[in-house]
Amino acid sequence: MELVAIDIGGTHTRFAIASVDPDKGIDVAAPVTLKTSDHASFEAAWEAFRATLDRPLPRAAAIAFAGPVDGDILQMTNNHWVIRRAQIRACLHLDRFVVVNDFAAVGHAVAQAKPEQLIHLCGPDIALPESGTICVAGPGTGLGIAHVLRVEGGYHVCPTEGGHMDFAPLDMFEDGLLVALRARYRRVSVERVVSGPGLASIYEALARMEGRAVVPQDDKSLWAAALDGSDSLAVAALDRFCMSLGSVAGDIALAQGAHAVVIAGGLGQRLAPYLIGSGFAQRFTAKGRFETTMAAMPVKLIMMDQPGLFGAAAAFAREYQA
């Protein structure tokens, strides 16, 4: 059967036609990407997607939503959209739909990923375990956290709001970073550092440490300068970012009793060439008496195209046994 798969993020919302077949699996067509802030509501974005097609939309939808999905009113964590679950069926003319947290959708994608869709980052270069807990963490507009519990005959995905736990500095630079961020936000969560906007905060802290004037840049330009190496301070900020991501991924793995970790998120694939040579692995394993345990844990990076859309469709298939 066909359905509309939607991945609603704080920065972008992606729509695609997906097909779900018990024998052939899940196939997701090329997505249409819309800037979330360009549309007043989810319904307006849906209409914009429909206008790109020369055919009627399927009467089924799988929605991955960047925020908590309990209750009737869904409020985005990093954007103004509000979705009322009770109105979805009527407003979008649907017969069936499912709504899952965006990182729960990524968890479904991780659970069904093929070995060639996973890049080895650190720890033993072995496959993800067939049973046990797989921690999924990914920086994007915010920091998504979930875990996949693999059991005999299947798996369960548990979304969390782990990106909102407190940021814990580990050296003098991060002490200063925390002080600067606390003056701005009062309470500093890990996603204030380990997320797309977090790179600017690290960059500014490094500039202050060197006595440089901070030249304001938008997040997109700063990330481009860090990734292409055109700004040495941005490159240093990127390495610090990777270190902090390693620290947070290790903390989450300990908290969730993980047997493996997968890095995902909007920035995950862009970071692939940098994570392996950065301080990520050292920070991931630097957990005191559990250093040996952490060093024996495989850490992967998912390289699947559109894991949020694939995972939303997979969640729909499980819900309706499609």
Residue, then its C-alpha position, 0 to 999 in steps of 0.5 A: m500500500e502507499l502512504v505519505a511519509i512526513d518528517i517534521g523537524g525544527t528547520h525542515t519538513r520532508f514529505a515523500i510517497a512511500s510504499v509498504d509491502p510485507d514481502k518487498g519491504i519499505d520503499v521511499a520516493a525522493p522527498v520534497t523538502l520544505k523549510t518549516s518556518d516558511h509555512a504557518s502550519f502543518e496543514a499549510a505545508w501539506e497543501a504545498f507538498r500536494a501542489t508539487l504532485d500531479r496525482p491525488l495523495p494516498r489516504a494514509a500518512a506516517i508522521a515523524f514529529a520533532g517533539p513529544v507525541d503524547g496527548d492530543i496537542l502536539q507542540m514542536t520543541n524548536n518551532h511554532w507549529v502546533i498539531r491537533r491529533a484529533q483534527i489530522r484525519a479530517c483536515l488531511h482526508l486520511d483513513r489511517f495515520v500514525v504519529v511518532n516522535d522523530f527520533a522514534a522514527v530514526g530508531h525504527a530505521v536503525a532497527q531495520a538498517k542493513p550492515e552497509q548502511l552503517i559506518h564504523l566509528c569506534g569500538p569493535d568493528i562488529a555488527l549491531p547486537e541481535s538482542g539488547t539495547i541500541c542507543v540512538a543519538g543525533p544532533g540536528t536543530g536539537l539533539g534527538i535521543a532514543h533507544v532500540l530494544r532488540v528482543e527475540g522476534g522483533y524490537h521496541v523503540c523508546p523515544t526520550e527527551g535526553g537532549h534536555m538533560d544538563f550539560a556537564p563540562l569536563d575541562m576548563f574550556e567547557d567550564g567557561l562555555l557553561v558559564a557563558l551559556r548559563a548567563r544566556y539561558r540560565r539552565v543549560s541542556v546538552e543540546r545547547v552545545v551538541s546541536g546545529p546552533g551549538l557550534a556557534s556557542i563553542y565558536e564564540a567561547l573559543a574567540r573569547m579565549e583567544g581575545r578575538a572579536v566575534v564576527p556574527q555568522d549564521d549557523k549555515s555559514l559557520w558550519a560550512a566554514a568548519l567543514d571546508g576548513s576555511d576558518s581555523l577557529a571554526v575547525a577548532a569549534l568543530d573538533r570541540f563539538c565532536m568531543s562533546l558529542g562523544s561525551v554525551a553519547g557515552d553518558i546516554a549509553l551508560a544511562q540506557g544500559a546500551h550494548a551499542v550506539v548509533i549516531a544519526g540526526g541531521l548533522g550525522q552524515r555531514l560529520a562522517p569524515y570528521l568524527i573518526g579523526s576527532g576526539f569523539a572516541q576518546r571522550f566516548t570511552a572516558k567514563g572512569r571505572f567503565e572505560t573498558t566497558m565503553a571501549a568494547m561497545p560498537v559505535k556506528l553512524i547511520m548513512m541511510d537516505q532519509p531515515g526519518l521518512f523510512g522510520a515513519a513508514a516502518a512505524f506505520a507498517r508495524e501499527y497496521q501490520a501492512 
